Amino acid sequence: MNTSNVTKPKNILMIVMSIAWLVAASAVFVETDAYRYACAVLAALALCHYLTMPRRPATNWLGWLCMAWGVYVAARFLHFYFLTRPHESGASEWLYAFPFFFPILGVAFSMTEAWIERVVAAFFAIALLMLGATSKFGAIFAGETVKPLIMNNQIHGAVACGLILLAAYFWLLHYLSDHNAKPHLRRYALVVCPLVMVLCLISIYGAKSKGVWLALTLTLPIAGLLSLTYLRAKAGLLVIVLAAIVLGCGVYAVRHNLHKTAGPTVGAAISMLEGFQDGSDFDGVVRGTIDSPTTPVSMDERLQLWYDAGEMISAAPIFGWGSKWVDQLNASRYPNVRYTLFHNGYLEILVRYGIFGAAVMSAILAALFFSVFRAFRVGAIPRAAFHVYAVGLLFFALTLLSNSNNRLAIGESLALLSSAFACWCNMRITHDYDILTVQPAGKS
C-alpha cells in the first residue's frame, strides 16, 4: 500500500491526539477542567475511527460493564433530578459516570501507541518546568505551608507531586534497566528524573499534607523493593540504603516542623484508639474526640463528616442516597461543617451508591488491574508501566482515606488516563487488537 497520500493526515492526527493526552494529564500541574475537554476530543476521534473501521472488534464484558455502569449512574441522576422538587443535583455526580468512556479512550490509546513514549518524555519536561517555576524554596525551608504547582490548595498539590514522583521513579528505572532503550531518551531520563523527584519531595514537604506523607511512607518502601527487580542485587540494595539515608537525614533535619504539623493529630488519634481499646462505646469515643478542644480543627472536621457519612450509609446501605445525599447531609448530626466533601473517597461512593455501587466499581477496577497485569505477564508492556500503574493507584488509594481526591481534577484525570491504559491493555492481549491500531506514517 502506498502511504504517501495518507502520511501527512496521519501525522497531524497523531500530533493532535498526543497533545490531547498531555492536556488530559495536565490536571497534575494546573487544577482546571481542561482534561475533560481533551478526553472528549480523544473519545470523539477514537469513536470516528472505530465506526469507520471495516472490521470492528467486539466489545468484551469489561467494556459492556463500564458502559452499563455509566448508563446506570446517568439514569439514576436523571431520575432524582426530574422527580424531585427542587431538582436534586447533588455535587460532582457526573464523574461517577466516567467509566462509560473508558473503553473508547482505550481505543484512543491504541491509536497513539507508537507515540506514547514521546508523550511521556514531553510530560516529564513539562513537570520539570512547572516544578522549577512554581516551587517556593525560601518559604518551604522557612517552615511555611505552600501550594505546590498551580493548585487550589496544598493537599491537591501534594497528591499531584506524589503521583509525578512515582511516575518519574519508575520511568528512570525503566531506562536504567532496558538495554534496548533509545540512547537519547535514556540520557534524557537520567538528567530529568532525579531533578523531578527531588523537586517533588521538597514540594510535598512544603505542602504539609499529613495524608500524603502517610501514603508515601507506605508506598515508597514498596517502590524501593521493586527496584531490586530492575537492578542487580548489590546495586539495588545500595540504591535503597542510600535513598533511605538521604530521606532519613532530611526527616531528621526538619523533625521539629514535622512534629508541629502532625504531632497534635497523631496525639488525638492515639487517644481515640486507646478509647476503643478500653472497650468504650464507639459512638461515644468518636463524639468525645469531636467535642474535645484538643482535637486539631482539620481532624475534628473530618470526624464530623465521617460520622455523618456513617449515619447516612447505615440508613441506605445497599443502593445509597443517589444525588439526594446533600439534603441528607444538611439534616445530619453535624450540619455546620463547611464542606460537602467527605474527605474520604470511599465514603463518597458508599453514601451515593451503597454496597452495590462499591461492589460494581471494585469489580471494574479489579478487572482493569488484572488486564494490565496480564499484559505485563505476556510481555506486551514494560514492567515499569505495570509498576507505575499499580503503585500509583496504591498511593492514590491511600490518599483517599483522608481526602476525597477522586472528586478533584487530579482524581478524575487519573481515573480516565489509567483506565484508558488498562482498556488498551485489555485489547492488547486479544486477537482483535491489531485492527484497532493506526499504522505509523510510512508503513503499510
N, C-alpha and C positions, 0 to 999 in steps of 0.2 A: 504494500500500500504506500502510495506517495503521500508524504505528510507535509509537503511544502506549503500547501494551501491552508493547513489547519494549525501549523506551528504557532503563528502569532496569536490567533484567538485563544489557543490553549494556554499559552504563556500568560496572556492577560488575565484569563480566568484564574490561573494558579496564583498570580500575584495578588489579585483581589481577595481570593479566599485566604491566602496566607496573612494578609493584613487584617482580615476579619478575625482570624484566630488570635492574633496579637491584641486586637481590641477586646475580644472576648475574655482574654486573660488580664486585661488592664485593671480589673477591679482590685487587684493586689497592689496597685500603685496609686490609683486615684479612685475614690469612692463615688462613682457615678453609675448611671444606668446604661452606659454605652455598651456594656457587654450584652445586654438584651437585644439591642438593635443589631449588633454584629452576629449574634446567634440566629436572629431572624433572617438575616441575609444568607448565612451559611445554610440554614434549613431550606430556604426558598431555592437556592441554586442546586442543592442536593436533590430536592424534590423534582425540579425540572429535569435534571439528569436522569433520575430514577424512572420518571414517567416516559421519557423518550427512548429508553433502552429497548432494544428488540427482544431481549430475554431478561425479564425482571426476576431476580431471585425471590423465592418465597420468604415471607416473614415467619420467623420461628416463634415458639411460645413466649420467649422472653420479650420480643418486640411487641407481641399482642398484649402481654401483661402490662408493660409500660404504658401502652396506649389506652388500655382498658382502665387503668388506674387514673390516668389523666382525664378521661371522659367522666369517670365517677366523681372526681373532685369538682369538675366544672358543673356537672348536673346537680350535685348537692348544693353547690354555692348558689346556682340559679334558683333552685327550689326554695331555699331560705330567703333569697333576695326578693322574689316575686310574691311569696305567700306571707310575708310579714309586713307590718306597718308600725313604725317606719321600716324601710328596707334594711335588712341586716346585711352588712357588707364585711364585718369582721375587720381584720388587719393582716395584710400580707398573705391573703388566702391563695392567690393565684400561683404562687411559687410551688405549691404542692401539686399542681397540675403539670409542672415541667417535665416529668417523666414521659409525657406524651411525645416530646420532641427528641428523646434520647435516641431512638432508632435512626431517625433521619439525619441527626447530627453524626451518627456513626458512619452513615453513607458519605457525609461531607468529609469526614476524616479520611475515609478510604480514597476519596478523590484526590486529596492532597498528600497522600502518604510519602511520595518522593520528595516533598518539600519540607516535611516536618522537622528534619534535623536543622535546616537553616532557620526555620521559625523559632526553634528552641534557642539557637545561638543568638538570634536577634532579641529574644525575650531577656536573656541574661545581660546583654548590652544595655538594654533599657533599664533593667534592675540596677545595674551599677551606676548609671547616670542618675536615676531617681534617688537612690540611697545617698549617693555622694552630694547631690544638690539639696536634699531636704534634711539631712542629719544635723542636729543642733548639738555638736560635740561639747561646746562650752557649757550649755545648760545641763546636758546629761551628766558630765563629770562634776558639776556643781551640786548634783543631787536633786535637780528639778525633774518634774514629770513632763515628758514631751509626747507629742503625737507623731509617730514615725510616718514617713511618706506623706501623702495628701489624703488624710482620713478624717472622719467626723469625730473620733475620739481615740484615745491612746490604746484601748483594748483592740479595736479594729486593726490599728497599725501593727500591734504586736502579733496578732494572728497572721496577718499578711507576711510579716517578716519571718515568722516561723515556717510558713509554707515555702517561701523563697529559699530560706536557709537549707531545708531538707532537700529541695529540688537541686540546688547548687551542689550539695554534698554528693549526691548520687550521680549527678552529671559528671562531676570531677572523677569519681571512682570509675565510671564507665570509660573515660578516656585514658585513665591510668592503666587500666587492665586490658583494654581492647587493642591488640597489636595491629589490627586491620583498619583502625580508625584513620580518618584523613589527617595527615600530619598538621595541616594548618589549623584544623579545629582542635586538635589535641593541644597545640601550643596556646591557642586562644583560651581554652578551658583552664589550662594551668595558670594563666595570668588572672583571668576574670573571676573564677570561682572562689579562690581564697579571699579576694577583696570583698566580694559579695557576702561571703559567710561572716567575715569579721564585722562588716558594717551592720549586718542583720543582728548579730549578737549584741553589739553596742546599743542598737535601737531598741531591742527587746528589753534590755536592762533599763534603758531610759523610760520606756513606756510604763514600767511598774505594774504590769498586769499579772496578778498572782495566779490566775487561771492558766495563763500561757507559760509562766515559769514552771508550774506543776506539770503541764503537758509535756514540756521539753525535758524536764527531769526524768520523765518516764520513757520518752521516745528516743532521746539521744543515746542512752546506753544500748538500745536495740540497734540503732543505726551504726553505732560503733562496732558491735559484734558482727553485723552484716558485712563490715569492711573486710573481715577475715576471709570472706568468700571471693573477694576481688584480688587481694594482695597475698603474697607469701606470708606464712605464719609469723615469722620473725618480724617482717616489715609491718604487718598488720598490727601485731601486738605493740610494736614500738610507736606506731601512729596513735593507737588508743591510749597508751601510757602518756605520751607527750600531750595529747589533747586534754586528758584528764588533769595533768599537772597545770597546764595553762588555765583551764577553766577553774580549777581549784584555787589557784593563786588569784584569779580575778574575783572569785566569790569572796575570798578572804579579804581582799583589798577593799571591797565595798560592803563588808558584813554589817556594819552599823546601819547603813542605808537600807539593806535588805531587812534587818530586824525591825527598823522603824516602819517599813512598809507592810511587811507580812506578819510581824510579831503579834499585834493585837488580834488579828483574825485567827491565827493559829491558836492563841490562848483561848479565845472564845469557843473555837471548835473542840479543843481538848476538854474544856469544861462541859460542853454539851454531851460529848461522848462518855465522859465519866458519869453524867446523869443517867444515860442509857444503861451503862454497866451496873449501876446501883439498883437497877430494877424499877426505876421511877417510870411513871406514865409517859409514853412517848409524846402524846399531845401536850402534856404539861411541861415537859422539858423544852420542847420547841417554843412554846408560847412564853415560857420563862426566859429563854435566851433572847427572844424578840423584845421582851419588856425590859431586859437588863440594860442599864445605862452604860455598861462597859462594852457592849457589843458594838463593833465598828458599824458605821452607817451603811456601807456597801453590803456587808453581811446581813445586817438587820433587814434591809430592803429585800434582799434575795430570799431570806427565810419567810418574810411575809408573802411574797409572791408564790413561793413553793408551797406554803401552807394553803393558800387559796387554790392553787392548782390541784393539790391533793384532794381537797373537798369537792372540786368540780369533777375530777376523774372518778371519785367514789360515787357521785350522783349519776354519771353516764359512762360506765366503764367499757362498754362493748363498742359503741359507734361514736362516742364523743358528742360534743355540742355543735359541731359544724361552725358556721360563721356566727352563731348566737353566743359564742363564748365571751365576747366583750361585755355584753349585758350581764352575763353571769358573774364576770369578774367584778363589775361595778357593784354587784349585790352581795359580794363575799365578805368574810370577816374583816379583811384589811383592804378596804376600797380606796384608801387615800395614798397608796404608793404611786409615785409619779410615772410609772412605766406601764405600757401594755406589752412589753417583752417579759416573758417569764424568766429570762436569764438562765434557761436550761433548755437546750434544743429538744430533748426527749419529752419533756413536759409539753412543749409546744405541739408535738404530734399527738400525744395521748389526750390532751384536752380537746383537740379538734376532731380526731378520728378514732379515738379509743384503741382498744386492744386489736380490733380488726384492722384498722389503718396501720398501726405499728407493725403488725404481722405481715401485711402486704408489702409495705415499704422495706421491711427487713428481708423479705424474700427476694425483692428486686435487687437490693444491694448485694445480697449473698450470691445471686446468680451473676451479677456483673463482676464481682470479685472472682468468682470461680472461672469466668471467661478469661479474665486477664491471667489468672494462674495457669490455666490450660495453655494459653498462648505462650507463656513463658516456658512451660514444660516441654512443648514441642519445638522450641527454638524460633517461634515466629516473632518474638520481641526480645530485646536485650534484657538481661536480668535487672539492670539499673531501672528500666522502665517499670518493671513489676515492683521493685523495691520502693521506688518513689511513690508509686500509686498506693501500695499497702501502708507504708509508714506515714505518708502524708495524710491518708484517711484516718489512720490511728491517732495521729496528732490532733487532727481536726475534731475527731470524735471525743477526745479528752477535753478539748476546749469547750465543747457543748455542755459539759457538766456544770459550768458556771456562767455561761453566756449563750444567748440564742443566736449564735453565729450563722446558723442555717438561714436566718431571716435577713442577713446582711448581704450586701452586694458580693462580698467575698465568698460567702457560702453558696449563693445561687450560681455564681460563676464557676466555683469549684464543682458543684453538682453537675452542671451542664458539660464542662470540659472533661472531667474524669469519666462521666458516663458515656460521652461520645467516644472516648478512647476505648472504654470497656466494650461498647457495642461494636466498634471496629474489630476488636479482638475476637468477639463472638463470630463476626463474619469472616475474619481472617482464617479461622480454623474450620470453615465449612467449604464444601466443594464449589459453592456458587460465588466465592469471593472474587475471583479474577475478572468476572464480567462487570464488577462494580467500578473497577479502577480506571481512572482517566490516564491513558498512556502518556508518559512524559513526551515533551516535544522532541521530534526527531526519531521516534520509534514507531514501529507499525504494530 
